[in-house]
Amino acid sequence: MENKSAHSILKLLPVLFSFFIMGFVDVVGISVSYVKKDFTLNDSMANLLPMLVFLWFAICSLPVGVMMKRIGRKNTVLVSAVLTITGMLIPLLDYSFPAVLMAFALLGIGNTILQVSLNPLVTNVCHPERLASMLTLGQFIKAISSALGPVIVGFAAASLGGWSAIFPIYAGVTALSFVWLIAVPIHEEKIAVSDNWGRAVLRLIKDKHILMLFSVIVLIVGFEIGLITTVPKYLEAHHALSLQTGGYACTLYYIARTIGTFGGAILLAKVSVRKFFIISVSIGILSLITFLLASSTTVLLCSLFVIGLSCANVFAIAFSNAIQYRPEYTDEISSFMIMGVSGGALIPPLMGILADVSTQQVSLVIPLCALVYILYCSIRIKH
């Protein structure tokens, strides 16, 4: 029994480490400020960077679902690693705005493939009743990666000759993940690809509960990317803080998110998901309002921390609830739900346009409206 348990852990570890790679995509938030400065861009142009990253979640998620059926979940995760490594090497050859755009585009495509395939792969290495907890643990690991992103960028900018030194670092860590996962055998049942796959997705789209959960993912990802993209610029414009300090504020958010996902992994196994969802989003709304109204830097940073803490588990709750609601469509739901990550391509450009015609502070009303809608959905969730 102990050998079987140890064997399961050996399979689980490289899968969970892949969530660390998943967190690389969040570096686009702090990168926007550096790209804006390096290439002298306005907010509308700079905020196209996250759109270029997250647009691929809308375009590629469903085709990746079909590919996953053909080559398997593990092999699909490995494909994502190859694309991520390739993207991270491009700026080493030519640090220009087009090269950075291409690098982040490949990061977005690789991350799309990873998110579509990695969540279902978790079901092959853990018991069904532990799925919500394991997915939340995966988000905890992703949050650690996200929290380290601004720190690595700040360190690279100060000590490694420029923020772009993050690219070879990310390429190396992704290569490590690739080697570790390929070395571990994971059993997957062969699933035949049929014409019914597309019909199944259409059936999911027509399901009001699944569609509501999809909208939650769209808005929580857009909320987070929009917030992190704007925070450094907002602190610089309204509180006279440096760009590097703004990056560390983003790290504070991700640290809170890391703590929140770790706590969520424990609490969600013991308490009502619906009650947890409602309370946490309500706290997030109040904290964001406090952030917008704060004049004290201390209050501002504390409220940002609470925002990260309270909103940490929204993605995992929506995703796991969708799978548990229709478990017979796990792969299809994964593809459809990961399409929702394209919300990161929707909200930041809108915020950039609003910021150009008003202020950074006014643009943050858009993420606030997203949280209010998510609260409405949390009240309607079935269990």
N, C-alpha and C positions, 0 to 999 in steps of 0.2 A: 504493500500500500504506500509506504514511504517512497519507494523507487518510482512508482507511478506518479506520485505527487511532484517529486523532484523533476521527473521527465516533463511534466506539464509546465512547470515553471521555466525550464530551459527553452521550451517552445514559446512561452509567453513573453519572455524578456526581450528578444529582438523585435517582436511585434510592438511592444510598448515603447521601445527605443525609437521606432519609426515615427511615433507621435512627436518625438523631439524634432525630427526633420520637418514634420508638419508645421511646427511653430516658426520656421524660417520665413514663411510668407508674411508674418506680421511685421517684419523689419521694414516693409514698405512704408509703414506709417511714419517712422522717424526719418527714413531716407528721403521722403518728400521735401523736408526742410533743407537738407543738404543739397539735393539736386536743384531745388529752387535757387539756392545761393550760388552754387557752382556755375549754373548756366543762365543765371539772371532771368528767371521766369516769373510771371504773375501767378496768382493763386489758381486761376482757371486752368492754366497750362500745367502747373505743378501737380494739381490734383487729378490730372489725367493718368498719372503713374499708377495709383491704385486701381483705376478703372481698367488699365491695360492688364494688370495682374488678375483681377477678379472677374473680368469679362469671360475668361475661358471656362469658368465654372458653369456659366449658362450654355456655352457652345459645346463643351466637350463631355459633360457629365453623362448624358444618355449614351453617346457612342462608346464611352469608356465602359459603361455597364455591359454593352454587347461584347466588347473586347474581353472583359473580365469573364464572361460566360465561356468564351472560347479558350483562353489561355490560363485561366485560374486566377484566384485572388492574389496568391503570393507572387506569381510572375508579373502580375499587373503592378504590384507595389515595387518590384525590381525595375520595371520600365520607368516608373516615376523617378526613381533614383538616378537613372542614366540621364534623363532629361534635365533634372535639377543640377547635376554635376556639370553638364554641358553649358547650361545657362550661366552658372557661377564662374566659368572660366572665360567667358567672352570679354568682360571689362578688363581682364589682364592683358588682352591683345590690343584693345583700343578703348581708352576711357573717354567716351564722347556721349552726348545725349542719346543718339540712336543706339549706341552699344548698350547703354544702361537700360533703355526701353526694351531691347531684345533680351537682355539678361532677365529682367523682371517678367517679361512675357513667358519665357521658358520656365521660370520659377512658378508662374501661375499655372501653366499647363501641367507641369510636373506635380504641383500641389493638388490640382484638380484630380488627377489620376490617383494620387496617394489617398486623398480623402474618400474617393468613391470606393476604393478597394480595401483600405486598411480597416475601416469600421466593420465590414462583413468578415474580414479575416479574423477579427477578435472572436467572433462566434465559433471559429474552428479551434480555439485554444482556451476557452473558458466555458463553464457551465451556464446554461440559459438564464438561471435565476440570478446569476452574478453579472449579467450583461450591463445593466444600467450602472452598476458600481464600477465595472471595468472600463466602460466608455468614459465615465467621469474621471477615473484614474488616468486614462489616456489624455484627457483634456488637462489634467493636472500637470502631466509631463510636458504637454504642448505649452502650457502656461509658463513653465520654467524656461523653456526655450525662448518664448516671447519676451519674458522679463530680462533675459540675458542680452537680447538683441540691442536695445539702446545702450547698454553698458559696453558691449563689444564695439558698437559704432563709435561711441565717445572715446573709448580707449584707442581705437584705430585712428581716429581723427587727431588725437593728441600725441600718440606715441609711434604709430606705424606709417606715418607719411600721408595719411588721408583716410577718410571713412571707407573708401572703396576696398581697403584691405580686408574687409569682411568677406569678400567674395571667395578668395582661396580658402579661408577658414571654413566657410560653409560647404565648399566643395569637398574638403578633406573629411569633415564629419559625415557628410552624406555617403562618401565612399566607404567609410567604416560601417555605417548602417547596412549598406548593400552587401558587403562581405559577410557580416554577421548573420543576416537573414538568409542568404543563399546557402549558408553552411548548416542550417537547421531544417530538417525534414518536417513538413506539416501536411497532414492528411486532409485532402479535400475531396468531397464526393463530386464525381463528374456530373455536370448538369448540361443537358442538351440545349442548344440554342434553337428556339422555335419562333415562328411568326407571332406566337402569342405574347412574346415579350413586350412588343410595342403596345399591344392591346392592354396588357396588364398595367403599363405605365399610364395609359389613357384612363383606365379604370381608377387608378389612384388619384389622378388629377380631378376626376369628377367626385371623389369622396371629400365631402366638406371638412371632415375632421383632419384628414391628411393635408388638405389644402391650407387649413388654418395653421397647422404645425410647420408647413413649408414657409408660410408668410412670416412666422416667428423667426425662422433661421435667416431668411432674407434680411429682416430688420435688425436682428441682434448682431449679425456680422457687419452690416452697414453702419450700425450704431458704433461699434467698437473701432472700426477702421476710420470712420469719420471723426470720432473723438480723438483718437491717437494722432491722426494726421493734423488736426487743428490745435491740439494742446500746446505744442512748442511755439507755434506762431501766435496763439492767443496770449500766452504768458509773456512773449517778447513784446507784443503790441500793447497790451493792457496793464502789464505788471513790471515792465522794464527788466525782465529776466533774460539771460543769455540763451542762445539756441542750445548749448550743451546742457544748461540747467533744465531747459524744457524737455530735453531727451531723458534726463534722469527722473523727471516727473512722470514720463511714460513708463519708466522702469518701476516706479512706485505703484503705478496702476497694475502692471503685470505681476508684481510681487503680491499685491492684494488678490489678484485673480488666481495666482498659484495657491495661496492660502485658502481661498474660497473653493477651488476645485478639490483640494485635499479634504477640507471639511465636508464638502458635498458628497464625496465618495463614501464617507462614513455615515452622514446623516440620512442620505437618500436610501440607505439600506434599512433604516429604522423608522423613519417618519413618513407621513403622507406627502407624496410628490406634489400634489395639487396645492396643499397648504404651504409647503416650502416655496413653491414657485410664486404664489401670490405675495407672500411676505417679503421675499428677496427682491422682487421687481418693484414693489412699493417703496422699499428702502432706497433702491437705486434711483427712482424718480425724485424723491425728496433730496437725495444727495446731489443729484445733478442740478437741481434748482439752487441749492446752497452754493455749489461751485460757480454758477453763473452770477450770483449776487454777492459773493465774497469779495471783500476789499483786502482782508488780511491774507498774506501768503500762507500762513500756517493753516488757517481755516480752509483755504482753497486746496491745499495739498491733502489735508485730512479728508475732505469731501471726495476728492479724486480717488483716494485709497478705498473709501467705503463704496464708491461706484464699482470699482473693480471687484471688491469682495462680494457685493450683492448680485452682480450680473454674471458671475463666473460660471454658473451651472445651467444657464438658459439653453445654450446649444445642446448640451448632453441630454437635458430633460426632453426637449422637443424631439431630438433624434431617436432616443430610446423609446419614447412614448409611441412614435410612429411605427417602429419595428414591432413593439409588443402588441400594438393595435392590429397589425396585419402581418404576423410572422411568416406567413406563406410567401410573402413578397419581399423578403429581406434584401436581395440584391437590387431589385427594382426600386425599392424605397430608398436605399442608399444612394443610387444614382440620382433619383429625383430630389432628395433632400440636399445633396451636395450641390445641385444646381442653385440652391438658395444662397450659397456662399457668394454668388455673383452680386448679392446685396452690397458687397464691398466695392463693386464697380458703379453702383447706383447713387449711394448717398454722398460720398466725398466730392464728386463733380458738382452736384447740386449745392453742396456747402461752399465749394470754391466760387461758384457763380454768385451766390448770395453774399459771400465775404467781399468780393470785388465791388459790389454795388452798395454794400453797407459796412459791416464790421465782422471780425472773427466771432465776437460775442453773439451777434444776431444769428450767425450761421449755426451756432450750437443749439438753436431752437429745433432744428430738424432732428437731431438725435433724441431730444427730449420727447418730441411727438412720437417717435418710433417706440420709445419705452412705454408711453401711455397706451399705445395699441397692444403691445406685448402684455401689459397688465390685463387688458380686456380679454386677451386670449387665455391667460393663466386662469381666469375665473371660469372660462368655458371648457377647460381641459377635462377629459372624462375621468381620469384617475391619476 
